[in-house]
Amino acid sequence: MGRPRRAWHSNGYYHITMRGNNRQNIFIDHVDINEYYRILNGVYYKYPFEVHAYCIMTNHVHFLLRSPHVSLGTLMSLINKRYSDYYRHRYHFTGQIYQNRYYSKEVPLPGGMVEVSDYIHRNPIETEVPMVSQLHMYPYSSFPLYYHQRTSPYPFIQLDVLRSIMSGTESVPGTKTIQN
């Protein structure tokens, strides 16, 4: 019996998580994380998607993501396959890299986006031993981009929607305009 298909629609925003098998590290150093960004960028040019918040930890990754053109399964399969191939080659690794298939849950709009982005961004300080003392110091998260009011270094990272929700001026696709 096959796995049930995941619900997906093009205007949906989803909290996505991928974790290393047995909670093992899947990002050993900054080279691995830079490769992951490169893979995301390459996949974006094939199947454009939007990342509104993210955090790359040593053994897992979180996204607040919208995929308007292809299903989450198609998108995540390509990202995970490309990173698995890279990881296996670099570390001469055999076996399963990821614990399970990716976790996904649709985020209720618009308030859920703020709640999920907060959860995603707090990952580096909510570990048993915090990785940084302040969130804006963690370099592998979208939080510093929001905190320092920076522009996105990659086309798939979209900062305007959450910024406008926080300011009370955004109409998120699929919702009515938010009024203060």
Salt bridges, closest charged atoms under 4 A:
ASP29 OD1 - ARG90 NH1 2.92
ASP32 OD1 - ARG90 NH1 2.47
GLU35 OE2 - ARG38 NH2 2.61
GLU50 OE1 - HIS52 NE2 2.88
GLU50 OE2 - ARG66 NH1 2.74
ASP85 OD2 - LYS81 NZ 2.73
GLU106 OE2 - HIS9 NE2 2.53
GLU126 OE2 - ARG122 NH2 2.85
